[in-house]
Amino acid sequence: MTSTSRPAKKRRQLMLRSENIKASLSEPGTSPFEYIYGLQENHGIGESLNSSILPLVDILKVRRGDMFRYILTELSEKMLQRIPTQSQENLGRLLEQTLPYITVPELQEIPLKCMEVYLK
């Protein structure tokens, strides 16, 4: 394969993708949001740290452990802020999902906060 045919092949693939998107969104009753969520779910968009963030982290010479610890801390804090506003049903589900992690010091606060709010 020559270097000139490679960009043409990529353009064709992109055109096919864009045609597919246009056709799918043109169908009656198709919600753009549902279509986007479907794309994300089917293609793992938003889940692939290896292909997007980790190479950048490596270039910046940030230790991966530090990055993951920061993400864990930020997400835990946000979750702790949102727990008091959740319904009893959501709290029950969240408690069920987080209880196995009660022995993990970084996550311990989440099931404890769920129990505190759930039992009020």
Secondary structure, DSSP 8 states (H G I E B T S, - for coil): --TTHHHHHHHHHHHHHHHHHHHHHHSTT--HHHHHHHHHHHHTTTT-HHHHHHHHHHHTT--HHHHHHHHHHHHHHHHHHHGGGS-HHHHHHHHHHHGGGTTSTTTTHHHHHHHHHHT-
